[in-house]
Amino acid sequence: MDVKILPIIMCGGSGTRVWPESRESLPKQFIPLLGVRSTFQATLENLDESLFEAPIVISNQDYRFLVSEQVKETGRTARVVLEPVRRDSAAAVAVGTELAVEIAPDTIVAIFAADHIVRDRAAFLAACREAAAAAAQGYIVTLGIKPTQPATGYGYIRTGAPVLAGSTVLKAEAFVEKPDAETAARYVAEGYLWNAGNFFFRADVMQEELRHFTPLVQAAAAEALAKARKDLDFLLLDKEAFSRAPKISIDYAVMEHTEKAAVVPADIGWSDVGTWAAVYELSEHDADGNSVRGNGIVLDASNVHIRSDEHLTTVVGVDNVIVVTTQDAVLVLDRAHGDKVKQLVDRLKAENRREALEHKRSYRPWGYYQSVDNGPRYQVKRIVVKPGARLSLQKHFHRAEHWIVVRGTAEVTRNNEVIQVHENESIYLPIGAVHRLANPGRIDLELIEVQTGSYLGEDDIVRIEDVYNRV
Amino acid sequence: MDVKILPIIMCGGSGTRVWPESRESLPKQFIPLLGVRSTFQATLENLDESLFEAPIVISNQDYRFLVSEQVKETGRTARVVLEPVRRDSAAAVAVGTELAVEIAPDTIVAIFAADHIVRDRAAFLAACREAAAAAAQGYIVTLGIKPTQPATGYGYIRTGAPVLAGSTVLKAEAFVEKPDAETAARYVAEGYLWNAGNFFFRADVMQEELRHFTPLVQAAAAEALAKARKDLDFLLLDKEAFSRAPKISIDYAVMEHTEKAAVVPADIGWSDVGTWAAVYELSEHDADGNSVRGNGIVLDASNVHIRSDEHLTTVVGVDNVIVVTTQDAVLVLDRAHGDKVKQLVDRLKAENRREALEHKRSYRPWGYYQSVDNGPRYQVKRIVVKPGARLSLQKHFHRAEHWIVVRGTAEVTRNNEVIQVHENESIYLPIGAVHRLANPGRIDLELIEVQTGSYLGEDDIVRIEDVYNRV
């Protein structure tokens, strides 16, 4: 194949079924559910550079620094497009389509989800080649996954005849909803494939279908892109225009209606890792079916999955249970009830529980901070600043801050002074002092911040100047 | 009754079956397993002052400050005797007996465990009166608990005829070991009682039985007491002498042999709260049998017990499970496997896991400290000092310390200075500086300590002077 595929990775979701690791502020696609890389990173790494162009990543603006940091870690490059509000997949596909048309109308585009995994990379790349070839001929092609069990958690594709005599690419006769158990069994028996939510198409073909079947989405996406503004390395879609796109999935908007749908049956070790039960299935097990990631012990139990980075997590005598421990929350889940976690998170959100949305550690473009202790009038944080990074120039109305440097060197601006603070030195920032923290060194700067005051909310911050445009 | 009973509370155990709350450094009897008071405190509070003298508490020297603090919280007074090494119950009973004989040979003594609970106080006090009356006549009397189910976790007592015609006090014909299920059912059918490990006796009677049946224990206890030294408010038994006492329980040493054993059948709402399953049974439940203490949520599950002071702990779809979350550890336990926790703790000890022995928070005579964060060359602690308390005058070879006062006022001795450090002020203690921390104020002093250095172990401390005699 001479022309490479332009991959577009949809990276804006906020999957709640793998809470407490996945949260609004650090959703599923950015978490190393399996192995050491996130599913987003694994998706990037599966895109062989001999077959694919550098990808376009479409994400929510809240995740912009997570996206760029994770792309950087893989050593890849990507264009990052940011959605200012959440819309469904049709709008994202429409934005990607417009970008591809700008490059060339016959660009072959592939849409991938950032939170699925594919374990057989060679088979995946082979299927991509087939799908791209059919896309070049005007089809909108999806990789249909050969079912390994009659799953009720996926949509299915009913396949038809080959698009050309002798081709392995089949007509996609219908995209059908998640079935009940009985219907699923029938689908599997009749050779239906799982709908994995990826699509290959020629940009001009999809643009035409979008215009035809969902013109409001297409128009909103095109305008949001035309009015987009560059922000650092990101392209931020115009909020007013993008908000006009109806919330609809690409399946509903186009795939269920188009005559051009085709499917490549694919056996590529795919999973949407949609629940902890799926993560357990994909993890390595010992002879008793137990799988421990991190600090865990299982005694007299089988088919147990423990995940805990820090706290010692123990299971005694309970079979078929999944236990996930994070800094501030514990989930004990029956393997058969994996999909109920969403219900739990909905309840937490209804109760305004912070644990539904945020982790104790918050990632920022300059590094991260983590709350480690707090009391009625104080809060203690660990702050880590990357080499060369600097926080905003800021002040607080209600809190004073003590900083003790425990690693590296800090360059602290305090009103009119600039002070180097070294390991084992401290500095005091009174209420109202205009200050800035920077790491001028070659290694991470770590410091302990002790805040004291009558109000310690994150929103007591006046940003006077910010290299990350957060003023 | 004219003469009051002298209660002796055995408070030296290190129960492991309710890990992770119970640990070597803070064992079961000091924990509020039910309600807001520990079982030790509940035991103290059940001793009506119209019937009982101020108690003698026999504990391990490691727990001396816990004992005095918890006694103080109840508003009671107690003499505290400290064992320098762990021996079994016969040695403790022998020490208590010698102390009682010193008061008067016919003192009526009652031995109680610090880690059991009694929910029917009126019935308990009535049974104590009966037992004391029989003890005054020369019997060694125990309260035998009427079984509520054929438990296999308790020893049983086979009862005989009344000690006097018409008395409700029965001869105790045999103390028998924990039975298997079948034997337990037979015991219950035949009217056996549970052995709850409490004893009422005249001091001279028990002294005689000890001399007769277990002379080595009696001699070691008497000598350990004769050579004991006062240490602050404590009486510390002589280590060399006390170590010579064989490790044997009072049941094996005396009760199984004496002709003087008697029993008062008692229906007093007793439990040894020996496992988490027992704690669950005694807790209040909702309509689904769920019982949540602290920060927990149960979704689609029944007969669940959650305990968590801080971390949000959730159970989804798993019935009959007990989940205990502490600062650094999580236990997920099948209700039917309560007694396996001991096995787990044995394994943790074999693996030299800190979590088997210590909590993140360590109680000291002056207050407590709690590790809140640590890294390769630093550690952050929250330190709370009670009003009027002072730490030892000390220095460290390997670490410097930064203290930031977040509540109250600190009086800091640093080499030749004495400095008042107020809320929102900080002070630096370089490596090697001789220093002392005291709270001269009327409210708790809270400070955040940031330690930096190449070695941060608790044993890098040279105590130069200590009001708590820990030099």
Interface residues (C-beta under 8 A of the other chain):
Chain A: P20 I297 L299 D300 A301 S308 E310 H311 L312 T313 T314 V315 V316 G317 V318 V321 V323 T325 D328 A329 V330 L331 V332 L333 D334 A336 H337 K340 V341 Q343 L344 R347 L348 R353 E355 V372 D373 G375 P376 R377 Y378 V380 R382 A400 H402 I404 V406 R407 E423 N424 S426 Y428 E446 I448 V450 T452
Chain B: P20 I297 L299 D300 A301 S308 E310 H311 L312 T313 T314 V315 V316 G317 V318 V321 V323 T325 D328 A329 V330 L331 V332 L333 D334 A336 H337 K340 V341 Q343 L344 R347 L348 R353 E355 V372 D373 G375 P376 R377 Y378 V380 R382 A400 H402 I404 V406 R407 E423 N424 S426 Y428 E446 I448 V450 T452
